Amino acid sequence: MEILGNSTSKFPTFLLTGIPGLEFAHAWVSIPFCCLYATALCGNSMILFVIITQQRLHEPMCYFLSMLAAADLGLTVSTMSTTLGILWFDASEISLDMCIIQMFFLHGFTFTESGVLLAMAFDRYVAICDPLRYTTILTDYRIIQMGLLMVIRTVVLIVPLLLLLKPLNFCGGNVLSHSYCYHPDVIKLACSDTRANSICGLIDLILTTGVDTPCIVLSYILIIHSVLIFSTCVSHIGAVSIFYIPMINLSFVHRYGRSAPKVVHSMMADMYLLFPPVLNPIIYSVKTKQIRKAMLSLHEIDRDN
């Protein structure tokens, strides 16, 4: 087979990895994964449904929360098919083109979620530090502009990153470290010069996480300097933490933890993509009063019917 040989190819087939060392128990391992995927899909779908259908939730904070839920749904769906395919059917082969398509959505929704978290931090800053101008600053038109800017930034950054993969040659055993295609993982398998890919990836990281994270931190420094943090800020801090901490840990493992066991790479990669979609709906439904009340009112309507 090409994937196991020493041939060089521009059209390789990669092997995705499930849970190293637990291949014999993949059917059992799939149970908690299915529960996490179901929680992420149901939780974020519920957040979207409640915000869309409840007129009183048509306000800036909830608009941004709906964007966050949509990004989490995208992240969940983009990896669910390959992860469950491996655990259920041992379907580990994936072509370069399919890998690129998956990375477009995976990294695209990751960049988008980073932008949404920045927008939510700005929303909290304006609401707390300049409440009298809140409705004039965060108008519906401006929120649409911010959403379009997030999408444009994502496309502009992600397309060159992925197009640079096409000219690469791949040789040897093309075994990926995760149950999905992850850009740093793919370029490690190339036997061509990948400096351009690495530089482009670094630029993307700087222009997303490198810009968004300091701005989010700055917004909370200004909030703390002005007034006591409100409960919605606590929710946002939680969302920021569960998004960026696994991402940063995974980046460090890829760059400096090559001697770490494969199972560590695999579990950290799964945590990076599953934790935010699973926990964000829980955090916001518990800590955001408007969302909590709307969900309870829906439950009461269903019970009456």
C-alpha positions as CSV (number, residue, x, y, z in Angstrom):
1,M,0.0,0.0,0.0
2,E,1.1,3.5,-0.7
3,I,0.5,4.7,2.8
4,L,2.9,2.1,4.2
5,G,5.5,2.2,1.5
6,N,8.4,4.6,0.8
7,S,7.0,6.0,-2.4
8,T,6.6,9.8,-2.9
9,S,3.2,11.2,-3.9
10,K,1.4,14.4,-4.4
11,F,-1.9,12.6,-3.9
12,P,-1.4,10.6,-0.7
13,T,-3.8,8.7,1.4
14,F,-3.4,9.4,5.2
15,L,-4.2,7.2,8.1
16,L,-6.1,8.8,10.9
17,T,-5.4,7.6,14.5
18,G,-8.1,6.7,17.1
19,I,-7.0,6.2,20.7
20,P,-3.5,4.6,20.6
21,G,-3.3,1.5,22.7
22,L,-7.0,1.1,22.9
23,E,-7.8,-0.1,19.4
24,F,-9.4,-3.3,20.8
25,A,-11.8,-1.2,22.8
26,H,-12.8,1.4,20.2
27,A,-16.5,0.3,20.3
28,W,-16.6,1.0,24.1
29,V,-14.6,4.2,23.8
30,S,-17.1,5.5,21.2
31,I,-19.8,5.6,23.9
32,P,-18.4,8.6,25.9
33,F,-17.5,10.3,22.5
34,C,-21.1,9.8,21.3
35,C,-22.4,11.3,24.6
36,L,-20.1,14.3,24.2
37,Y,-21.0,14.9,20.6
38,A,-24.7,14.6,21.5
39,T,-24.3,17.0,24.3
40,A,-22.5,19.5,22.1
41,L,-25.1,19.2,19.3
42,C,-28.1,19.4,21.5
43,G,-26.8,22.2,23.8
44,N,-25.7,24.5,21.0
45,S,-28.8,23.8,18.9
46,M,-30.9,24.7,21.9
47,I,-29.0,27.9,22.5
48,L,-29.5,28.9,18.8
49,F,-33.2,27.9,18.9
50,V,-33.9,29.8,22.0
51,I,-32.2,33.0,20.8
52,I,-33.8,32.8,17.3
53,T,-37.4,32.2,18.7
54,Q,-37.4,34.5,21.7
55,Q,-37.8,38.1,20.7
56,R,-36.6,39.4,24.1
57,L,-33.2,37.8,23.4
58,H,-32.6,39.8,20.3
59,E,-29.8,41.9,21.8
60,P,-26.1,42.2,21.1
61,M,-24.9,39.8,23.8
62,C,-27.3,37.0,22.7
63,Y,-26.4,37.6,19.0
64,F,-22.7,37.0,19.8
65,L,-23.7,34.0,21.9
66,S,-25.6,32.6,18.9
67,M,-22.5,33.1,16.8
68,L,-20.5,31.2,19.4
69,A,-23.0,28.3,19.4
70,A,-22.9,28.2,15.6
71,A,-19.1,28.0,15.6
72,D,-19.2,25.2,18.2
73,L,-21.7,23.3,16.1
74,G,-19.4,23.7,13.1
75,L,-16.4,22.4,15.1
76,T,-18.4,19.5,16.3
77,V,-19.7,18.4,12.9
78,S,-16.3,18.9,11.2
79,T,-14.6,16.2,13.2
80,M,-17.5,13.9,14.2
81,S,-17.6,11.9,11.0
82,T,-14.0,10.9,11.0
83,T,-13.7,10.3,14.8
84,L,-16.8,8.1,14.9
85,G,-15.9,6.5,11.6
86,I,-12.6,5.3,13.2
87,L,-14.2,4.2,16.5
88,W,-17.2,2.4,14.8
89,F,-15.9,1.1,11.5
90,D,-12.1,1.4,11.7
91,A,-12.4,3.8,8.7
92,S,-9.0,5.4,9.1
93,E,-8.1,6.3,5.5
94,I,-8.5,9.8,4.2
95,S,-7.3,11.5,1.0
96,L,-5.4,14.8,0.8
97,D,-8.4,16.6,-0.8
98,M,-10.8,15.4,1.9
99,C,-8.2,16.3,4.5
100,I,-8.0,19.8,3.1
101,I,-11.8,20.2,3.1
102,Q,-11.9,19.0,6.8
103,M,-9.1,21.4,7.8
104,F,-10.9,24.3,6.0
105,F,-13.9,23.8,8.3
106,L,-12.0,22.8,11.4
107,H,-9.5,25.6,11.4
108,G,-12.1,28.0,9.9
109,F,-14.5,27.5,12.7
110,T,-11.6,27.7,15.2
111,F,-10.6,31.1,13.8
112,T,-14.2,32.2,13.8
113,E,-14.7,31.2,17.4
114,S,-11.6,33.2,18.4
115,G,-13.1,36.2,16.7
116,V,-16.5,35.7,18.4
117,L,-14.8,35.5,21.8
118,L,-13.1,38.8,21.1
119,A,-16.4,40.4,20.0
120,M,-18.0,39.1,23.2
121,A,-15.2,40.7,25.3
122,F,-15.8,44.0,23.5
123,D,-19.6,43.6,24.2
124,R,-18.9,43.2,28.0
125,Y,-16.5,46.1,28.0
126,V,-19.0,48.5,26.4
127,A,-21.9,47.2,28.6
128,I,-20.0,47.7,31.8
129,C,-17.7,50.7,31.1
130,D,-19.9,52.7,28.8
131,P,-23.5,51.5,29.4
132,L,-25.2,54.7,28.3
133,R,-23.8,54.3,24.7
134,Y,-24.2,50.5,24.6
135,T,-27.2,50.5,22.2
136,T,-25.7,53.2,20.0
137,I,-22.3,51.5,19.7
138,L,-23.5,47.9,19.2
139,T,-26.3,48.4,16.7
140,D,-27.6,45.5,14.6
141,Y,-25.8,46.9,11.6
142,R,-22.5,47.0,13.5
143,I,-23.0,43.5,14.7
144,I,-23.5,42.3,11.2
145,Q,-20.3,44.1,10.1
146,M,-18.4,42.4,12.9
147,G,-19.8,39.0,11.9
148,L,-18.8,39.6,8.2
149,L,-15.3,40.7,9.3
150,M,-14.8,37.5,11.2
151,V,-15.8,35.4,8.2
152,I,-13.6,37.5,5.8
153,R,-10.6,37.2,8.2
154,T,-11.1,33.4,8.4
155,V,-11.3,32.9,4.6
156,V,-8.4,35.2,3.9
157,L,-6.2,33.4,6.4
158,I,-7.3,29.8,5.8
159,V,-7.3,29.6,2.0
160,P,-3.6,30.4,1.4
161,L,-2.7,28.0,4.3
162,L,-4.5,25.1,2.7
163,L,-3.5,25.9,-0.9
164,L,0.2,25.6,0.1
165,L,-0.4,22.0,0.9
166,K,-1.2,21.0,-2.7
167,P,2.3,21.3,-4.1
168,L,3.8,19.2,-1.3
169,N,5.2,15.7,-1.8
170,F,4.4,13.1,0.9
171,C,6.5,10.0,1.4
172,G,6.8,7.2,3.9
173,G,4.1,6.1,6.4
174,N,1.5,8.9,6.3
175,V,0.0,8.2,9.7
176,L,-1.6,11.2,11.4
177,S,-1.6,11.7,15.2
178,H,-5.3,12.4,15.6
179,S,-8.7,11.3,14.5
180,Y,-9.0,14.3,12.2
181,C,-6.7,16.3,9.9
182,Y,-4.8,19.0,11.8
183,H,-2.5,21.3,9.8
184,P,0.7,21.1,11.9
185,D,0.2,17.3,11.9
186,V,-0.1,17.1,8.1
187,I,2.9,19.2,7.2
188,K,5.1,17.1,9.5
189,L,4.6,14.2,7.1
190,A,5.8,16.1,4.0
191,C,9.2,15.4,2.5
192,S,9.2,18.7,0.6
193,D,10.3,22.0,1.9
194,T,7.6,23.2,4.3
195,R,9.0,26.5,5.4
196,A,6.4,28.5,3.6
197,N,3.7,26.3,5.2
198,S,5.2,26.8,8.7
199,I,5.5,30.6,8.2
200,C,2.0,30.9,6.9
201,G,0.7,28.9,9.8
202,L,2.6,31.1,12.3
203,I,1.2,34.2,10.6
204,D,-2.3,32.8,10.9
205,L,-1.7,32.0,14.6
206,I,-0.4,35.5,15.3
207,L,-3.3,37.2,13.5
208,T,-5.9,35.2,15.3
209,T,-4.9,33.9,18.8
210,G,-2.0,36.3,19.0
211,V,-4.2,39.3,18.4
212,D,-7.5,38.2,20.0
213,T,-6.1,36.9,23.3
214,P,-4.2,40.1,24.3
215,C,-7.3,42.2,23.3
216,I,-9.6,40.0,25.4
217,V,-7.2,40.2,28.4
218,L,-6.9,44.0,27.9
219,S,-10.7,44.4,27.9
220,Y,-11.0,42.6,31.2
221,I,-8.2,44.6,32.7
222,L,-10.2,47.7,31.8
223,I,-13.4,46.2,33.2
224,I,-11.7,45.3,36.5
225,H,-10.2,48.7,36.7
226,S,-13.7,50.3,36.2
227,V,-16.2,48.1,38.1
228,L,-16.8,44.7,39.7
229,I,-17.2,41.9,37.1
230,F,-20.8,40.9,36.4
231,S,-21.9,37.3,36.0
232,T,-21.9,37.5,32.2
233,C,-18.3,38.3,32.3
234,V,-17.6,35.2,34.5
235,S,-19.3,33.1,31.8
236,H,-17.2,34.7,29.1
237,I,-14.0,34.1,31.0
238,G,-15.0,30.5,31.3
239,A,-15.6,30.3,27.6
240,V,-12.3,31.9,26.8
241,S,-10.5,29.6,29.1
242,I,-11.9,26.3,27.8
243,F,-11.2,27.5,24.2
244,Y,-7.7,28.8,24.5
245,I,-6.1,26.6,27.1
246,P,-6.6,23.3,25.3
247,M,-5.5,25.0,22.0
248,I,-2.3,26.4,23.5
249,N,-1.5,23.0,25.2
250,L,-2.0,21.2,21.9
251,S,0.3,23.6,20.1
252,F,3.0,23.1,22.7
253,V,2.7,19.3,22.5
254,H,3.1,19.4,18.7
255,R,6.1,21.6,18.9
256,Y,7.9,20.5,22.0
257,G,6.3,17.2,23.2
258,R,7.3,14.9,20.4
259,S,8.6,12.4,22.9
260,A,5.2,12.3,24.7
261,P,3.1,9.1,24.3
262,K,0.8,9.1,21.2
263,V,-2.2,8.7,23.5
264,V,-1.4,12.1,25.1
265,H,-1.4,13.7,21.6
266,S,-4.7,12.0,20.8
267,M,-6.5,12.8,24.0
268,M,-5.4,16.4,24.0
269,A,-6.5,16.8,20.4
270,D,-9.9,15.4,21.3
271,M,-10.2,17.7,24.4
272,Y,-9.3,20.7,22.3
273,L,-12.2,20.2,19.9
274,L,-14.8,18.6,22.2
275,F,-14.6,20.7,25.4
276,P,-15.7,24.1,24.1
277,P,-18.8,22.8,22.2
278,V,-19.8,20.7,25.2
279,L,-19.2,23.2,28.0
280,N,-20.1,26.5,26.4
281,P,-23.9,25.8,26.3
282,I,-23.7,24.6,29.9
283,I,-21.8,27.7,31.1
284,Y,-24.1,30.2,29.3
285,S,-27.4,28.4,30.2
286,V,-26.4,28.3,33.9
287,K,-24.7,31.8,34.2
288,T,-26.8,33.9,31.8
289,K,-30.1,34.8,33.3
290,Q,-31.9,35.6,30.0
291,I,-30.9,32.3,28.4
292,R,-31.8,30.4,31.6
293,K,-35.3,32.0,31.8
294,A,-36.0,31.4,28.1
295,M,-35.1,27.7,28.4
296,L,-37.3,27.3,31.5
297,S,-40.2,29.1,29.7
298,L,-39.8,26.7,26.7
299,H,-39.8,23.7,29.1
300,E,-43.0,25.0,30.8
301,I,-44.7,25.5,27.4
302,D,-43.8,21.9,26.5
303,R,-45.1,20.6,29.8
304,D,-48.4,22.5,29.4
305,N,-48.9,21.0,25.9
